[in-house]
Amino acid sequence: MIEPGGLKKHFTFFSEIIRAKEDIIVTRYQGTMNIFLFIGGLILRLRNQKLFVDVPTPITNLLKELFFSGKNSIIFYFKVLQIIILGPFSLLFTTAVIQYAEESKWFSIFARKKIIKIGNGIDVKSIPLRKSSPQWPNNEIILVGVGTVAVWHGYDRLIRAIKNLTDDEKFLQRIKFNIIGEGPEINNLKQLTHSLGLSGQIKFIGMLFNDKLYSQYEKAHFGIGSLGWSRVGVKEASPLKIREYLAVGLPVITATKDPDFKNKYPFYHKVSDEDETDSIELLLKKINSIELPTPMECRLFAQKKLDFSVKINPIFSNYI
């Protein structure tokens, strides 16, 4: 698999494409590599080699994320413009395009019949199973959210729900929410937390990696997925973070419509994607009555249904 990163590595990527001898070449789509994919794909087509492009986020969603990033420069607008113009052509000479949510008509104009839509996959064995987990049920419910926090994460919805439940005398549990990571929405969440008087329950921990991150997972009862996709017009997604939570042994609360979770599962709790707090509060009010699966049960589902090999091998077998 060829995976570019950075401008110099894009040229290296192109060099590897034209030197590749394998029958099947797999690469991951990035917004700045359109021209390389177009020319490289043409060369592979002429040599009767097969090119698979993995598109982790629909290109149309990628554009929305860029516009919500808050960046504003000539380079930024050049990047956006070349994605809009060249994005569809980058997939013209592919054998198959692997996607995890619906693509727009414009970006799929040359690849509509080649798109294979599946749920996102992870390398489960690369993620350690957490060694311990907190007692359940518990009068103190600990939630953890991890990522580059943006408006579509919708963490403000959860913070407001926690405030409403904290003020409800009938609700006896105490809820804590640990936010790990940085991002364009962090300062707004900090201001909201301070204004609601929740500094003792909402903690902003910053970036963590490896053992320090996994130690936070061991303290939590639930991992929080995105709660605000409707804000950026995304109706379906396949987030890697949800899969990481399950692989590490952590049940999930999210508003994501995910193709891998069409059925009800004891480790996947879905709330409304609308900008309200009622559905979140309703779940949290009854959450102590839910029987949580063990960390190993969460991980076994990830191994059987979410591992990259489980998803990709059947696809490749049709082209070998």
C-alpha positions as CSV (number, residue, x, y, z in Angstrom):
1,M,0.0,0.0,0.0
2,I,1.3,3.4,-1.0
3,E,0.4,6.2,1.4
4,P,1.6,9.8,0.7
5,G,2.1,12.5,3.3
6,G,3.6,16.0,2.7
7,L,4.5,17.5,-0.7
8,K,7.9,15.8,-1.0
9,K,6.3,12.5,-0.2
10,H,3.7,13.1,-2.9
11,F,6.5,13.1,-5.5
12,T,7.9,10.0,-3.8
13,F,4.4,8.5,-4.1
14,F,4.3,9.3,-7.8
15,S,7.7,7.7,-8.3
16,E,6.6,4.6,-6.5
17,I,3.5,4.4,-8.7
18,I,5.4,4.4,-11.9
19,R,8.0,1.9,-10.6
20,A,5.4,-0.5,-9.1
21,K,5.5,-4.0,-10.5
22,E,2.6,-5.5,-8.4
23,D,-0.7,-6.4,-10.1
24,I,-2.7,-4.5,-7.5
25,I,-1.7,-1.1,-6.0
26,V,-3.6,0.4,-3.1
27,T,-3.3,4.0,-2.0
28,R,-5.2,6.3,0.3
29,Y,-6.8,9.5,-1.1
30,Q,-5.6,12.9,0.1
31,G,-6.9,16.2,-1.1
32,T,-3.6,17.4,-2.4
33,M,-2.7,14.4,-4.5
34,N,-5.3,14.6,-7.3
35,I,-2.9,15.3,-10.2
36,F,-0.6,12.5,-9.0
37,L,-3.5,10.0,-8.8
38,F,-4.7,11.0,-12.3
39,I,-1.4,10.6,-14.1
40,G,-0.3,7.6,-12.0
41,G,-3.7,5.9,-12.6
42,L,-3.3,6.5,-16.4
43,I,0.1,4.9,-16.4
44,L,-1.1,1.9,-14.4
45,R,-4.1,1.5,-16.7
46,L,-1.8,1.5,-19.8
47,R,0.3,-1.2,-18.1
48,N,-2.8,-3.3,-17.2
49,Q,-2.2,-2.9,-13.5
50,K,-5.1,-2.3,-11.0
51,L,-5.3,0.8,-8.8
52,F,-7.5,0.8,-5.7
53,V,-8.0,4.1,-4.0
54,D,-9.2,4.1,-0.3
55,V,-11.2,7.3,0.4
56,P,-11.5,7.5,4.2
57,T,-13.7,10.6,4.1
58,P,-16.0,11.4,1.2
59,I,-14.3,14.2,-0.8
60,T,-17.4,16.4,-0.4
61,N,-17.1,16.0,3.4
62,L,-13.4,16.8,3.3
63,L,-14.3,20.1,1.7
64,K,-16.8,20.8,4.5
65,E,-14.1,20.0,7.1
66,L,-11.7,22.4,5.4
67,F,-14.2,25.3,5.5
68,F,-14.9,24.7,9.2
69,S,-11.2,24.6,10.0
70,G,-11.1,28.4,10.2
71,K,-8.1,28.7,7.9
72,N,-7.9,31.6,5.5
73,S,-4.9,31.9,3.2
74,I,-3.9,31.8,-0.5
75,I,-2.6,28.2,0.0
76,F,-5.9,27.2,1.7
77,Y,-8.0,28.5,-1.2
78,F,-5.7,26.9,-3.8
79,K,-6.1,23.6,-2.0
80,V,-9.8,23.9,-2.0
81,L,-9.9,25.0,-5.7
82,Q,-7.8,22.1,-6.9
83,I,-9.9,19.6,-4.9
84,I,-13.1,20.9,-6.5
85,I,-11.7,20.9,-10.1
86,L,-9.4,17.9,-10.0
87,G,-11.1,15.7,-7.4
88,P,-13.4,13.8,-9.9
89,F,-10.5,13.3,-12.4
90,S,-8.3,11.7,-9.7
91,L,-10.6,8.7,-9.7
92,L,-10.9,8.3,-13.4
93,F,-8.4,5.5,-14.0
94,T,-9.0,3.6,-10.8
95,T,-10.1,-0.1,-10.8
96,A,-12.1,0.4,-7.6
97,V,-12.8,3.1,-5.1
98,I,-13.3,2.1,-1.5
99,Q,-15.5,4.5,0.4
100,Y,-17.2,4.5,3.8
101,A,-20.1,6.9,3.2
102,E,-22.0,8.3,0.2
103,E,-20.1,10.5,-2.2
104,S,-21.5,13.5,-4.0
105,K,-22.5,13.2,-7.7
106,W,-19.7,15.6,-8.7
107,F,-16.8,13.8,-7.1
108,S,-18.1,10.4,-8.2
109,I,-18.9,11.4,-11.8
110,F,-16.2,9.2,-13.2
111,A,-16.2,6.5,-10.6
112,R,-19.9,5.9,-9.7
113,K,-19.9,2.3,-10.9
114,K,-16.5,1.6,-9.3
115,I,-17.3,2.7,-5.8
116,I,-17.4,-0.1,-3.2
117,K,-19.0,1.2,0.0
118,I,-18.1,-0.5,3.3
119,G,-17.7,0.5,6.9
120,N,-14.2,1.8,7.8
121,G,-11.6,-0.7,9.0
122,I,-8.8,-0.6,11.6
123,D,-5.9,-2.8,12.5
124,V,-7.3,-4.2,15.7
125,K,-4.1,-6.0,16.7
126,S,-2.2,-2.6,16.8
127,I,-4.5,-1.3,19.5
128,P,-4.0,-2.8,23.0
129,L,-7.0,-4.1,25.0
130,R,-7.4,-2.0,28.1
131,K,-6.1,-3.9,31.2
132,S,-8.8,-2.6,33.6
133,S,-12.2,-0.9,33.6
134,P,-14.1,1.0,36.3
135,Q,-16.9,-0.6,38.3
136,W,-20.3,-0.7,36.7
137,P,-23.0,0.4,37.6
138,N,-21.4,3.4,39.3
139,N,-22.7,6.7,40.8
140,E,-19.9,8.5,39.0
141,I,-20.2,8.0,35.2
142,I,-17.0,8.8,33.3
143,L,-17.0,9.7,29.6
144,V,-14.1,10.3,27.4
145,G,-13.9,12.0,24.0
146,V,-10.8,12.0,21.8
147,G,-9.9,13.8,18.6
148,T,-9.1,17.1,16.9
149,V,-12.2,18.7,18.3
150,A,-14.4,20.5,15.7
151,V,-18.0,21.7,15.5
152,W,-19.2,18.4,14.2
153,H,-18.1,16.6,17.3
154,G,-21.0,18.3,19.0
155,Y,-19.4,18.0,22.5
156,D,-21.3,21.2,23.5
157,R,-24.5,19.2,23.3
158,L,-23.2,16.7,25.8
159,I,-21.9,19.5,28.1
160,R,-25.3,21.2,28.1
161,A,-27.0,17.8,28.8
162,I,-24.6,17.3,31.8
163,K,-25.5,20.7,33.1
164,N,-29.3,20.0,32.9
165,L,-28.8,16.7,34.7
166,T,-26.6,18.2,37.3
167,D,-29.3,20.7,38.1
168,D,-32.0,17.9,38.2
169,E,-32.4,16.9,41.9
170,K,-33.9,13.6,40.8
171,F,-30.8,12.6,38.9
172,L,-28.4,11.1,41.5
173,Q,-25.4,10.2,39.4
174,R,-22.4,12.5,38.8
175,I,-21.1,12.7,35.3
176,K,-17.6,13.5,34.3
177,F,-16.4,14.2,30.7
178,N,-12.7,14.1,29.9
179,I,-11.8,15.7,26.5
180,I,-8.5,14.6,25.1
181,G,-7.1,16.6,22.1
182,E,-7.0,20.1,20.7
183,G,-8.8,21.6,17.8
184,P,-10.7,24.7,16.5
185,E,-13.7,24.1,18.9
186,I,-11.7,23.7,22.2
187,N,-11.7,27.3,23.3
188,N,-15.5,27.6,22.7
189,L,-16.0,24.4,24.8
190,K,-13.8,25.8,27.6
191,Q,-15.8,29.1,27.6
192,L,-19.1,27.1,27.7
193,T,-17.9,24.9,30.5
194,H,-16.8,27.9,32.6
195,S,-20.1,29.8,32.0
196,L,-22.1,26.7,33.1
197,G,-20.1,26.2,36.2
198,L,-19.0,22.7,35.2
199,S,-15.2,23.0,35.5
200,G,-15.2,20.3,38.2
201,Q,-16.9,17.8,35.8
202,I,-15.5,18.7,32.3
203,K,-11.8,18.4,32.0
204,F,-9.7,19.4,29.0
205,I,-6.6,17.2,29.1
206,G,-4.9,18.1,25.8
207,M,-3.1,15.8,23.5
208,L,-2.2,12.3,24.8
209,F,-0.6,9.3,23.0
210,N,0.2,5.7,23.7
211,D,0.2,4.6,27.3
212,K,-1.1,8.0,28.6
213,L,-4.0,7.8,26.3
214,Y,-4.8,4.2,27.1
215,S,-4.7,5.0,30.8
216,Q,-7.5,7.4,30.2
217,Y,-9.5,4.7,28.4
218,E,-9.1,2.5,31.5
219,K,-10.8,5.1,33.7
220,A,-13.8,5.6,31.4
221,H,-17.2,3.9,31.1
222,F,-18.0,5.2,27.6
223,G,-16.2,6.7,24.6
224,I,-17.9,9.6,23.0
225,G,-18.2,9.7,19.2
226,S,-19.4,12.7,17.1
227,L,-22.7,14.2,18.1
228,G,-23.1,17.0,15.6
229,W,-22.8,15.7,12.0
230,S,-26.0,17.5,11.0
231,R,-24.2,20.8,11.5
232,V,-22.0,20.1,8.5
233,G,-24.6,18.2,6.4
234,V,-23.2,14.8,6.9
235,K,-25.9,12.1,7.0
236,E,-23.6,9.0,7.2
237,A,-20.1,8.4,8.5
238,S,-17.7,5.7,9.5
239,P,-15.4,7.2,12.1
240,L,-12.1,5.5,13.0
241,K,-12.4,6.7,16.5
242,I,-15.5,4.7,17.2
243,R,-13.7,1.6,16.0
244,E,-10.7,2.4,18.2
245,Y,-12.9,2.7,21.3
246,L,-14.4,-0.7,20.6
247,A,-11.0,-2.3,19.9
248,V,-9.6,-1.0,23.2
249,G,-12.7,-2.4,24.9
250,L,-14.8,0.8,25.4
251,P,-18.6,1.0,24.7
252,V,-19.6,4.0,22.6
253,I,-22.1,6.8,22.7
254,T,-22.6,8.6,19.4
255,A,-25.0,10.3,17.0
256,T,-23.4,8.8,13.9
257,K,-25.3,6.8,11.4
258,D,-22.7,4.2,10.7
259,P,-23.0,1.4,8.1
260,D,-21.4,-1.1,10.4
261,F,-24.0,-0.6,13.2
262,K,-27.4,-1.0,11.5
263,N,-28.5,-3.3,14.3
264,K,-28.7,-2.7,18.0
265,Y,-25.6,-3.6,20.1
266,P,-25.0,-3.4,23.8
267,F,-21.8,-1.5,23.2
268,Y,-23.2,1.1,20.7
269,H,-25.6,3.7,22.0
270,K,-27.0,6.1,19.4
271,V,-28.6,9.4,20.2
272,S,-30.3,11.9,17.9
273,D,-28.1,14.0,15.6
274,E,-30.3,17.1,16.0
275,D,-29.2,20.1,18.0
276,E,-30.9,19.3,21.2
277,T,-30.0,17.7,24.5
278,D,-33.2,15.6,25.2
279,S,-32.0,12.4,23.6
280,I,-28.6,12.6,25.4
281,E,-30.3,13.3,28.8
282,L,-32.7,10.4,28.3
283,L,-29.9,8.0,27.6
284,L,-27.8,9.2,30.6
285,K,-30.8,9.0,32.9
286,K,-31.3,5.3,32.2
287,I,-27.6,4.4,31.6
288,N,-27.0,2.9,35.0
289,S,-29.6,0.3,34.2
290,I,-27.8,-0.9,31.1
291,E,-25.7,-4.0,31.4
292,L,-22.4,-3.1,29.8
293,P,-20.4,-5.7,27.8
294,T,-16.9,-6.6,29.0
295,P,-13.9,-5.0,27.3
296,M,-13.2,-8.3,25.6
297,E,-16.7,-8.5,24.1
298,C,-16.3,-5.1,22.6
299,R,-12.9,-6.1,21.1
300,L,-14.2,-9.4,19.7
301,F,-16.8,-7.5,17.7
302,A,-14.1,-5.2,16.4
303,Q,-12.0,-8.2,15.4
304,K,-14.8,-10.0,13.6
305,K,-16.5,-7.0,12.0
306,L,-14.3,-3.9,11.9
307,D,-10.7,-5.2,11.2
308,F,-9.3,-4.0,8.0
309,S,-8.5,-7.5,6.8
310,V,-12.1,-8.6,7.2
311,K,-13.3,-5.7,5.1
312,I,-10.6,-5.6,2.4
313,N,-9.7,-9.2,1.6
314,P,-13.1,-10.1,0.1
315,I,-12.9,-7.1,-2.2
316,F,-9.4,-7.9,-3.5
317,S,-10.4,-11.6,-4.0
318,N,-12.8,-10.5,-6.8
319,Y,-9.9,-8.9,-8.7
320,I,-7.3,-11.6,-8.4
